[in-house]
Amino acid sequence: MPLDRPPPRTSPAARERESSGQTSVSPAQEKESSRYTPSPAQRGRVGEGVPPPVNSTSRIAYRGDTATRGMRAIPEETPVALTYNRSAYAVMLATPADLDDFALGFSLTEGIVQTAAEIEELDIVPADGGIELRMWLAPERADTITQRQRRLAGPSGCGLCGLESLADAIRKPPRVAASSAHFDHAAIHTAMATLPAAQKLNQQTHAVHAAAFWHPQRGLVALREDVGRHNALDKLAGALARDGVAVTEGLLLLSSRISVELVQKAAMLGAPVVVAVSAPTALAVRLADEAGITLIGIARADGFEVFTHPERIALQQVQHVA
């Protein structure tokens, strides 16, 4: 997707100093001025030129011997380009909702930034055929763009397409910090049971994934949805970072299977426990074990299966079956 490139410009903090006649700034002022402070238009609201996340199309429904004409709500799937300091980094197919969370979360889980404050400015820019999430990084983080340039076109079902090497695809995840969090089967069932009612887009379309964070004392803290499971997790990561929520004492919930990129992103967040409704892939299990993540799959009303690091799960008895 062609992107309109703005002329070179100084950082938002520098422009503010220039307009006020200030020629120098203290380290504390510089840190404060670079904090990520999205405007209302950057808080996931649909602006001019940004399509709604749900569309409607005509269809013919066949039920038995009967065919009926009507309308069906379907999710929008839009090319979303992520650019940093005028440099194109990735193009993902995503649901055009919570785009500020997507920009921040993607930047965090890809290791482009370590904190929200390192994104000095975010512009959500509708373009021909898609949307650009135009970000400006603090100078100390700008070099990370050239170190791992992806320039990918990522289908909604894949968070790894377009990487430049096999090593990037299976990059070693960071090991999550030690956590005192422990959960019994009742907590896991309670957490997963909160998902359906909170999945508003999926209630309309039956076609999107969800990622959520659940805390034993606070319940369901946040949930984000997208046509891409990895996009949903990125959006959740951005929402949690923006609100200053740590994931070390709760459960990261997924409505999808557990693929390798979800484990990598969960490790970047420091999530000690990941719970999903479907099974993990073999590579996801190996990476979760290496990262110290408790991986729980096939979490349904009748039970769940723990694949790695079961020490965080309080079970009364474990029977070994062939």
HELIX and SHEET records of a PDB file:
HELIX    1   1 PRO A   12  SER A   20  1                                   9    
HELIX    2   2 PRO A   27  SER A   33  1                                   7    
HELIX    3   3 PRO A   40  GLN A   42  5                                   3    
HELIX    4   4 LEU A   99  THR A  109  1                                  11    
HELIX    5   5 ALA A  116  GLU A  118  5                                   3    
HELIX    6   6 PRO A  139  GLN A  147  1                                   9    
HELIX    7   7 LEU A  166  ALA A  169  1                                   4    
HELIX    8   8 HIS A  185  ALA A  193  1                                   9    
HELIX    9   9 LEU A  195  ALA A  198  1                                   4    
HELIX   10  10 LYS A  200  THR A  205  1                                   6    
HELIX   11  11 ARG A  229  ARG A  242  1                                  14    
HELIX   12  12 VAL A  260  LEU A  269  1                                  10    
HELIX   13  13 ALA A  282  ALA A  291  1                                  10    
HELIX   14  14 PRO A  310  ARG A  312  5                                   3    
SHEET    1   A 2 VAL A  54  ARG A  63  0                                        
SHEET    2   A 2 THR A  66  PRO A  75 -1                                        
SHEET    1   B 5 ILE A 119  ALA A 127  0                                        
SHEET    2   B 5 GLY A 130  LEU A 137 -1                                        
SHEET    3   B 5 THR A  78  TYR A  84  1                                        
SHEET    4   B 5 SER A  87  ALA A  94 -1                                        
SHEET    5   B 5 LEU A 152  GLY A 154  1                                        
SHEET    1   C 2 PHE A 183  ASP A 184  0                                        
SHEET    2   C 2 ILE A 313  ALA A 314  1                                        
SHEET    1   D 6 GLY A 219  ASP A 226  0                                        
SHEET    2   D 6 HIS A 209  HIS A 215 -1                                        
SHEET    3   D 6 LEU A 251  LEU A 254 -1                                        
SHEET    4   D 6 VAL A 273  ALA A 276  1                                        
SHEET    5   D 6 THR A 294  ARG A 300  1                                        
SHEET    6   D 6 GLY A 303  THR A 308 -1                                        
END                                                                             
